[in-house]
């Protein structure tokens, strides 16, 4: 049962209670009692009808049924438990005014357009492009560079194919200091996408240059034989998805320095006290 249908029961009961004293003036207890009886009849009768599966589904239909039940209960009171009024109630003006307001409320609930359902967000899926070969390894100076697990991913809207998140190149960057006597401080790296003619493939405006900041991590220093691994996730030009990409250049900036290892000697003596 919806909340609006229950409100329809209550409004129909109030309306029946207001009208009862005007339609049948004999045997009335008073306006307050008529409203109580009407509410009990409309809510109780409509609930019983709903329990047996015969209740109407619309707000207007539920209000009509509730009004009938309220009228039946008030009619039973007038028939079997009538009383003589002790005074005349001067409530005609606001009785009609409130009754009109209740009728207007029921009509508004019935005829007003329903709230349109919220728009369902379109499903988004990842579209992945394989990079061949997926692993590359080259030597640059005293640092060995390895790119592994490379792939390009963009997020698109199912059905329409609208791009939600532009293409990104992801993978792992492994750097190894191959020197025996020099340490390396990594500064930065920059990827460049090169087409078959040897020209750089540009990114669209407002997209970030594919740079790597080693100083922002704890792996910016490499002693001889050490390696560092960085997660790679950088913007990728959509035009390179059409097969124009030939090579990837990594411009690596690092500072080498002589690696020294020295020992300090301390003379000690150990004896019993």
Protein Blocks (a to p, Z undefined) as FASTA:
>chain_A
ZZklmmmmmmmmmmmmmmmmmmmmghpabjklmmmmmmmmmmmmmmmmmmnopacfbfkl
mmmmmmmmmmmmmmmmmmmmcccdfbdcdfklmmmmmmmmmmmmmmmmmmpccddddddd
ddddddddddddfbdcddehjbccddehiacdddddehjlpafbdcddddddddddfbfk
bccddfbdcdddddfkopacdddehiacddddfklpmklbccehiacdddddddddfklm
nopafbdcdddddddddddddddddddddddZZ
